[in-house]
Amino acid sequence: MEGFEKLGEYAFVVCIVIAIFAGIAAGFADFGSGWIALVLVILGVVIGFTTISEKEVTPFLMAAIALTVASSGGWFLVINEVVAKLGTVINSILFNIVSFVAPAATILATKMVYELARKK
């Protein structure tokens, strides 16, 4: 089982790196990110099945909710008025991070609901 946990850890690091570079690229160029989003979703599924332990589920889900809310409003676009494209870059990076956190959160939330229903 340790091999799967290492795979999940590597997937997490790769996701962060991809999210940052794709966010920067999206901020400064007309960059289509459909394939990158697909890769992030697939890696998020790997993370959801392998990396998060049972005691880490609740904090992970709380963080996933916070990230999803933060990425949903385009809150950082105001920064573009002061520093050109910076708000766009931050929003893009945040959206990419949510692209891999959301599938992992969905898997973990489904597991949690199943465990809660199974206990009764």
C-alpha positions in Angstrom: 0.0 0.0 0.0 3.0 2.3 0.5 3.6 2.4 -3.2 0.2 3.8 -3.8 0.7 6.5 -1.2 4.0 7.5 -2.8 2.2 7.6 -6.2 -0.4 9.9 -4.6 2.3 12.2 -3.1 4.1 12.4 -6.5 0.7 13.1 -8.2 0.1 15.9 -5.7 3.4 17.6 -6.4 3.0 17.2 -10.1 -0.5 18.8 -9.9 0.8 21.8 -8.0 3.6 22.3 -10.6 1.3 21.9 -13.5 -1.3 24.2 -11.9 1.3 27.0 -11.4 2.9 26.7 -14.9 -0.5 26.4 -16.7 -1.9 29.3 -14.7 1.1 31.5 -15.6 0.7 30.5 -19.3 -3.0 31.2 -19.2 -2.4 34.6 -17.7 0.1 35.8 -20.4 -1.1 34.0 -23.5 -4.3 32.8 -25.1 -3.7 29.3 -23.8 -6.2 26.5 -24.2 -6.1 24.3 -21.1 -8.6 21.5 -21.9 -5.9 18.8 -21.9 -4.2 20.2 -18.8 -7.6 20.2 -17.0 -8.1 16.6 -18.0 -4.7 15.6 -16.6 -5.3 17.5 -13.4 -8.7 15.7 -13.0 -7.1 12.3 -13.5 -4.3 13.0 -11.1 -7.0 14.3 -8.6 -8.7 10.9 -8.8 -5.4 9.2 -8.1 -4.9 11.5 -5.1 -8.4 10.8 -3.9 -8.0 7.1 -3.9 -4.4 6.9 -2.6 -3.1 9.8 -0.6 -5.5 11.1 2.0 -5.8 9.0 5.2 -9.1 8.6 7.1 -8.1 11.2 9.8 -7.2 13.7 7.1 -10.5 13.6 5.2 -12.3 16.3 7.1 -9.5 18.9 6.9 -9.0 18.0 3.2 -12.7 18.5 2.5 -12.7 21.8 4.4 -9.7 23.0 2.4 -11.4 21.9 -0.8 -14.5 23.9 0.0 -12.4 27.0 0.7 -10.4 26.6 -2.5 -13.6 26.1 -4.5 -15.2 29.2 -3.1 -12.1 31.3 -3.6 -11.8 30.2 -7.2 -15.4 30.7 -8.1 -15.7 34.5 -8.0 -12.8 35.8 -9.9 -11.9 37.8 -6.8 -8.3 38.4 -7.9 -9.1 40.0 -11.2 -9.2 43.4 -9.5 -5.5 43.2 -9.1 -5.2 43.6 -12.9 -6.0 47.3 -12.4 -2.7 47.7 -10.5 -0.5 45.0 -12.0 -1.4 43.9 -15.5 -2.3 40.2 -15.8 -1.4 39.4 -12.2 -5.0 38.8 -11.1 -5.6 36.7 -14.2 -2.5 34.5 -13.3 -3.6 34.1 -9.7 -7.1 33.2 -10.8 -5.9 30.7 -13.3 -3.5 29.0 -10.8 -6.3 28.8 -8.3 -8.7 27.3 -10.9 -6.1 24.7 -11.9 -5.6 23.7 -8.2 -9.3 23.3 -7.8 -9.3 21.2 -11.0 -7.4 18.4 -9.2 -8.7 19.0 -5.6 -12.4 18.7 -6.6 -12.2 15.2 -8.0 -10.3 14.1 -4.9 -12.8 15.8 -2.6 -15.7 14.1 -4.5 -14.1 10.7 -4.0 -13.4 11.3 -0.4 -16.8 12.7 0.3 -18.4 9.7 -1.3 -16.3 7.4 0.7 -17.2 9.3 3.9 -21.0 9.1 3.1 -20.7 5.4 2.4 -18.9 4.8 5.7 -21.5 6.8 7.6 -24.3 4.9 6.0 -22.6 1.5 6.5 -22.3 2.0 10.2 -26.0 2.4 10.9 
